[in-house]
Amino acid sequence: MMKPAIFYFVHAHGNGHRATFNMLYPALSVFFEVIAVTTNNEITRYLHKKHDVQVLELPPKYPVDYEIPEHTFSKAFEVTPYAVEPAGRAKALAEAIACYKPKAFYCDGVPELAIMVRGMGVPVVLVHLPGNVMNDPTQVFAHELADHIVAHFPSTLEQANYRFASKTYYSGYLSQYAWEVFNPNNLSDIDNVTIILGYDNIDEAVLKNITQDQNIQFTIIGNKRNYDLNKNCKLLGPVKDIREAIVGEVVISAAGQNTIAELLSLNKRLILLPEPRPYDEQVVHANVLGNQNIALLAQETFSAEQWQNVLQKAKIFTPSYKNLVNASAPEEIAQKMKNWYV
């Protein structure tokens, strides 16, 4: 018996969306023929290399040499140009829907696609992220029309101004390390600190302020450029598995949801350095975690003395980890999808 089809949109920005797909795809495939939808050739190649999955890559919605306007979130569809290219994207999507007849569209990003698909008669399951999304008319409409909403984090971390909690399923954090065996006796190394760089252009002066304390050894991972730092710093560059690269108990990291989930599942003490994002999702998420005593917060503008203070605080910090990461989240989300659409 053939499995019913669903479309799953994989956003191109950052590594978190593809990491989430990697965890959900095997579980969803038990019940559905999962067809990945992308708008980016790099993501398409990645998915083909990683999985035996059919990928529908939509054509660009921007004309060649089109200058994308700044997103102000003041009106719906504000960055969609008045041009024929968006019609080409819609046409490709409509033809795919007519061909595969998906039972649902699991939309991890790009609310415009959620709106478009719902208008073509397909139920939308929208992935809800932290951040100021309720200030964006396009996001609000996508949340309103969604058949179901899934948040890949615990309900205890939801923002006070979120209006759609009644139709949102909170799975808890998803982490590829959720099944790690935790041994509290190993948590003793607080004089080795790991820095995980989420992007390539962090100012060297910021890293010098972070790493000025010569009594602490720093391991820096994720950098794609070299930095002139003191001898207490070891630069590893990109790594395949952060578990093998992290040294010690304290980790300084950006505040991307997937990274936070992985580090919490590894029971690390977090100092979060949020990166700028369109919806301030990292800042908002980090502030919630800070307010609930789950992580410590920092800023790029911190002086060397301020960094020494927060690093000393991290040595005695006891974070609240309980019931944040759900090792069974992929299977539970897949079961929800089965209950809704099979």
N, C-alpha and C positions, 0 to 999 in steps of 0.2 A: 504493500500500500504506500502510495506516494505521500510524503510529508507536505503539509501546507507551507507556502512560501511566506517569508517576511523580509522586508527591506530593513537594513541597519545602516544608518549614515555614520561614517567615521570622519570626524573633523580633522583638518590638516594641521591645526595649530598645536604645537608642543607634542610631547610624547605621551601625555596622560590618556588621550582619547584612544590611541592605538593600543596602549597597555590594557585599557578597559575592554576593548574588543577582544584582545587575546585571552582574557579571562572569561568573558561571556560567550564567545563563539562556540566553544566545545559544549557548554551546558545548553545553549539554545538549539544547537544542532541535534540534540537528542529528540526534539519535538518538531523542529522546523527545517525547511530548506532555507538557509540564511544567505541572502544576497547582499553583499556589502555595496554601499553607495558612497562614492567619493566625488570630489571636485578637483582632485589634485593627482597628477601623474606619479609623484613620489610616493604618496600613500598607496596608490594602486599597485605599484611595484613592490612595496613593502608587504602588502597583504598577500600578493601572489607568492612571494618568497616564503612567507611565514606559514601560510595555510593553503590547503586545497579548497579554495573558496572562489565562487563566481563573483566578479566585481563589475559593477556598472559605474563607469566614470562619466559624469555629466560634463557637457561642454562648458567653456567659460561663459560667464554672464557679462563680462566686460569686453568692449571693443579693443582691438589692438591699439596700444599706446594711450589707452584711456587713463586719465589721472583720477584715482579714486578719491572722492571728497572725504574730509574729516568727518568721523561719525560723532554727531552731537546728541543722538538719542532723543531728539526733539520731535521727530515725526516718523511715521511708519515707512519702511522701505526707502529710507533716505539715501542709501548708497547704491540702490539699483538704478542704473542709467536708463534714460529714455532712448532705447536703441533696440535693434532686432535681436541682439545676442541673448538677452533674457528669455525671449520667445523660443530661441533654439534650445536652451536648457529645459524649458518647460515642455517643449515638444518631445525631447528625448525621454524625459521622466514619464510623460503621459503614455508614450509608446511602450515603455517598460512595464508600467502598471497594467496596461491592457494585455500585455503578453503574459506576465507572471501572476497577475491577480493576487497580489500580496494580501495576507490577512491583516497586517498591521505594518506601520512604519516606526521603527525604533530610532528616534532622532536625537543623537548626541551632539547637539550644536546646530547653528544656523536656523533660527526660527522661521526665516522666509521659506525654507523648504518644507517645514512642518505645515505652514499655512497653505502652501501650494498643494501638498499631498492631500490634506484634509478636503480641499476644494475639489479634488478628483475622486472623492468618495472612499478614501482609505482611512481607517482609524489611526490616530497618532498616539504613540507613547513617547512623551517628551522627557528627556533627561534634564533635571533641574540642578543648577549649580548655585553655590553661594555667590553673593555679589549684589550690586545695585541693579538687578535685571528688571525690577518693577518700575524703574524710571523710563524704560524703553517701550514705546507703544507696540512695536513689533513683538517683543518678548511677551508683553502682557496678553496680546491677542493669541499668541501661540499657546500660552498657558491656559487661556480660557477655552480654546477649541480642543485641547488635548483630551483624548478619551481617558487616558491615565497618565500620571506623572511619576517618574522614578527618581529618587535622590540617592546617590551612591555615598551617603553619609548618614550618621545617626540622627534621629528626630530631635535629640537633645541639643544639637548644634544648629538648629534652624533659626533664622532671623525673625525678629519680632514683627516686622512689617510684611511677612510673606502671607499672601491671601489665599493660597490654594492647597493648604495642608490637608483638607478633608479628602482630596482625591490624589494625594501623594503617598506613594509607598516608599518608606525609608529602609533601605537594605542594610545600613551600616557601611563602614568603609570596606572597599574591595582592595585586597593586597595579594600579590603573587607569593608573598612570604607569610601569609596568614597561618599556614600549618607549621611554621617553625616551632621547634621545641625550645621553650624559654627556660633558661637556667639562671635564677637570680644570683647564684654564686659567682657568675661571670661578670657581674656588673660592679667592677671595682676600679677600673681604669678611668679616672677622671682627669688625668694630666695629659692625656692624648685627646685631641679634639679634631673632628672631621668637618671640613667645609665642603658642601655640595653646591657647586655653581650651576644655577639653572639657565644661565645665558652666557654668551662669550665676551661681552663688552663691559664687564664690571670694572670699575676704575681701580687701577693698581693701588692708589692711595687708600681706598677703602680696605683692601686686603692687608695693607701695611698696618693700618690702625687695628684691625682685628687681631693680627698675629704679633703684635709688639711684645707681648709677655713672653720672655725668653724661657720661663719655667714651664711653659706648655709647648708640647710638640703638635704641630698642625699637619694634617694630611688633607690635601686639596684635590678633589676629583671633579671631573666634568669640564675642566678648562680646555679650550682648543687653541689657546694662545699661551705664550710663556710670560711669566711675571718675575721680576727681579725682587725676590723676597729673602728674608734672613735664613740662616742655616737651620732654624727650628721648623722650617716648612718643607714639605715634600709634595711635589706636584706630580700627580698621576695621570692627568688628562682624562678623557672618556674611558669608562670601564664597563664591562659587560654585566657585572653583578656587584651591586653596592655592598652586599653582605661581606664579600671577601675584601673589599677596599676600606670599609669603615674601621677606624682604629679608635677604641675607647667608647665611652658611654655617651658623651656629649656631641651633638651634631648641630652645626649651623647650616641652615638650608633656606631656600626660597619656600613659598607657601602654596605651591601647587598641590591640588587635592590628592593626586596619585602618590606624589613624593611623601606627603604627610602620612598617608595611609600605610605606605611601606615602612616608614621609620617608626611609626607607632606600633606596627606589628612586630618590629624588631626590638621594641621596648627601649628606645633611645630617649634621652633627654633632649628636647628640641629648643633651639633658639631660632626663631623664624625671622627672616629678612625678606619681607614681601616684595615681589616685583610689580611694576606697573602693568595693569591690564585694563581693557576697555570698560569692564563693569566693576573695576576695583575688587574683583573676586578674591585675589590673594590677600589684600589688606583686610577686607571684611572677614574672610575666613580666619585669618591670623588673629584678629581682634576677638572673635568668638572663642577661639582656643585659649587665648591669653586670659580672658575673663573667667573661663571655667577651670583655670589652673591646669591646663593640659600642656601648655607650651609657654616659653618666655619669648618676649618680643624685642626686636632690635630695629634700628634704622641705619641706612647708609650714611647718614649725617653724624653718626656717633663718633666721638673722639676716641683716641686710644684709651684714655682713662675710663670712658663709659663702657668700652668693650671689656676692659679688665674687670669692671664691676659686674657686668652681666655674666661673664664667664665664672667669676667667683660665686655668684648666686646660683649658677647652674650646678655647681659642685654639691650643693645642699638641697637642690630642688627635688621635690617628690611629686611627679606629675600624676594626674588622675587618668589612668589608662582604661579603666573597666568598661567593657561592653561597647567599645568603639569600633573595632575591626571585627567583621563577621566572616569567618572562614567559609561559611556555607552560602554566602551572598549570591554567587553566580547561579548556583542550583536553585536557590529560592526565587530569584528573578525569573529564571527560565520556567519554573513551575507556575509563577504568576501569569506569565505570558501564555502558557498552556491553558490555564483556567479561563483566561480572558478570551482566547481566540481559537481554541481547538474544539 
